Every structure is written in C-alpha cells, then in structure tokens.
Amino acid sequence: MNTFRAIGATTFLAPIPVVMLSCRGTEPGFERDNLITVAWAGVVNSDPPMISVSIRPERHSHAQISQSGAFCVNLIDKPLCRATDLCGVKSGRDIDKFAETGLHAQTVEGFPAPALAEAPVFLCCRVDRVIPLGSHDLFLARVEQVYVRDALFDPDGSLHMARANLVSYAHGEYFPLAPRPEGFFGYSLARPDVLHRRLVEPYAKPRRGGLAGPRR
Amino acid sequence: MNTFRAIGATTFLAPIPVVMLSCRGTEPGFERDNLITVAWAGVVNSDPPMISVSIRPERHSHAQISQSGAFCVNLIDKPLCRATDLCGVKSGRDIDKFAETGLHAQTVEGFPAPALAEAPVFLCCRVDRVIPLGSHDLFLARVEQVYVRDALFDPDGSLHMARANLVSYAHGEYFPLAPRPEGFFGYSLARPDVLHRRLVEPYAKPRRGGLAGPRR
C-alpha cells in the first residue's frame, strides 16, 4: 500500500492546460494587441459551452479583457512553447508581445479580440461574468466559435487533433503530450476490434511502400 | 500563414486535466465511498488555494459532494488510466466503483471524504460555493491539504513529480505526458548553464557504471 506525505495547501492539480489568451482593450493605453499566458484555465460547462480563466486583477490583460468583454484562447503546440513561456513572464504594459515573439495577430471578423495566427486552434470567448476569489479573478466565458488550423483536417474533412502536438503544464514544467494516446473515452468497455482500430492500427510501423501512421 | 476552419461553438480547450474525485454522502443511499472521473477541473486561485470542478446536477457524486461539502481530487498516472475511464462511464448509484476497479479507499483523518490510495497525489478540497451554469454546476473549492506518494520523494526530501507519469486528456483521448519536459517556467529567459542543468543533464544517457536519469 502507498504511504503519503502532506505538503500543505497548494494548487497542485496537474496536468493543467497552458494557453495564450489574445486580447485588446478599448481605452487609451490598452489598445495594443496583447498575449498573456495562463495555466489556470478549464472547461466549466457544455451547454452552453463555457470555459474559465483566472487572471490577477493587477495584470494589463485583466484591464483589456474587462474593457472589451472578449478574448481568444489559443492552444499551444511544441513550436509555440518558448513564446508561451516568454508571454507568461513579461507584461504587455511594457512590451509589444507580438513583436517580441515574432508572432502574428489574426483578425476575427466581427470579434473584438485578435487571435494568434500561429495557434493550431483558437476559441473566441465572450465574458459572461467575473468572480473575485482573492489573488485572482475568475472569468467565466461563453465560447462563441472555434477555429482549427486547416492542416489538421484530412482531405475527407476528418479532423486529427493528435497531430497538433499540444503542450500541457505540470508543476512548473511544460510537457508535450506523448505521441500516442493510452486510450479514448469509453475504451475500458470497448470491444477488442475497436481497441485495435483506435489504439494499434493508426500507430503501426509504415509498411514497405505503404503510408506512415498519423503525421505528428 | 495558417488558414483556419470554423467548427462551431464547442468546449475545445486542450489538454485538460483528467482526475478522479473521491467522495461519500451523508444521507441514506449516498453513504458508499465513490469515485467519479472529471476532465472539467482547473486551478482558479492561488491565495487562498482553490480549484474548480464541474459536475452535472443529475450525477450521484453531485448529491454526495453537496451533502458532505468535501471531496478529494486524485491525480491520475498511467497505471490508473483504465480505471479512470471506467469511473467516467459508470455510475456510483449502480455499482461500487472501488470494488469494480479493485482500487482502495484511503481514510483521511478528520476529513469527510475518502482518498484514492493508489493515486500519486491527492488534494483534500472543501466546497466554498456552487454556481449553476446550465448543463453543469461549477464547484469552487478550497484546497485544505495535499498528499504526495512517498516514493516520489528522494531520500534528501526533494520531490520529483516528473516521475509520476501523469495523464492528460485532449479531445476524447487520454495522453500520458512526454517523458521529458520541453521547458520550465521562465526558461525562455534562463542562462545556458541553467537550461543545461534543468533540461539536459537529468535526461542524459546513463554512463557505464553510473546512475540512470530520473526513474519514470
């Protein structure tokens, strides 16, 4: 049997998401497109689709999002990891983070926040309410639209998110996901042929003259 | 430049946590120790340390946690992945999930919810408030104490969470984290010697007669 050691009251949940929020304020001094990295984000509701992000009230992005009532959540892949870290330690009050990282703002027609053009996926979110919790304010937001990079779709229209090489965050470190999943929702009750089709076939070694597994 | 395809309003945030909550109700019919799998969890505040979990009101665990005002968040490693999936598709109203999975409830002195003895880490959480959002109720909870498996500590007392082999959830699939991190918080501004010490040395190939890198 395991034994345990108490380490105190801490926010030790892991792995958690790491995403870049993109936003733009409406008041003088806040109108420059900005990127902020947050690890304190989560899905909170399915109908209507809602997510939450927690931001310290003193952050530049907190004012920007409060002014516009909107932001994009940009998912992070391995090539974006270093820029993600940088956008988590510098403030948009002091620097232009798009210029500093060489990344690009993407305009979303009719939406008051920019997206990150280099993200594999971005979610356009509208603030529903803000709940002060102490060190952080919890923003509950509705997801209005989700955009996925074209390259993640096959010509038949099927979407292959496992190719996106997403990055997670755990206890102060950024971890890419393993290249193949351990299982899928419901796999503990799936028939052997379904398990094989979902968990073995797509990752089999390429045959001579055949196609490789999923690109990653 | 990337082009994007709109896929509608969905909860497409990823990677997200996947954890098992352990709980026990106080009213007749709800008193059996239970496990429920949730992917809709997140850190929401650091001072005081708080996390959120979203649960559908019709779930057996929703009633149990509402009655006791407490639950444990059990982090998930690779060996727990199949049981985690099973506890996400079956209801504690119908079956004893500890018995069904062969897992064990761990009593926490003075705390009204059991923990999962096989978890690498568990967080004892006390419900602060519940916010109905539609399909789900958002439970905001204070973390009272965190327990970490003894085996994750070195004899010198240092904690090595990367050995825990944690599992993340992305778009319907369970993904272990890659065996080594891409970076650590602040690495984009770290000196070369710090980068080497944190990201290269611990993962170097074992030398003849020497020690291997971190156990995983």
Interface residues (C-beta under 8 A of the other chain):
Chain A: M1 N2 T3 F4 R5 A6 I7 G8 A9 T10 T11 F12 L13 A14 P15 I16 P17 V19 A39 W40 A41 G42 V43 V44 N45 S46 D47 P48 P49 M50 I51 S52 S54 V73 L75 K78 C81 R82 A83 D85 L86 G88 V89 H104 Q106 A117 E118 V121 F122 L123 I131 L133 G134 S135 H136 L138 L140 R142 V143 E144 Q145 V146 Y147 V148 R149 D150 A151 F153 L159 M161 A162 L166 V167 S168 A170 H171 G172 E173 Y174 F175 P176 L177 A178 P179 R180 P181 E182 G183 F184 F185 G186 Y187 S188 L189
Chain B: M1 N2 T3 F4 R5 A6 I7 G8 A9 T10 T11 F12 L13 A14 P15 I16 P17 V19 A39 W40 A41 G42 V43 V44 N45 S46 D47 P48 P49 M50 I51 S52 S54 V73 L75 K78 C81 R82 A83 D85 L86 G88 V89 H104 Q106 A117 E118 V121 F122 L123 I131 L133 G134 S135 H136 L138 L140 R142 V143 E144 Q145 V146 Y147 V148 R149 D150 A151 F153 L159 M161 A162 L166 V167 S168 A170 H171 G172 E173 Y174 F175 P176 L177 A178 P179 P181 E182 G183 F184 F185 G186 Y187 S188 L189
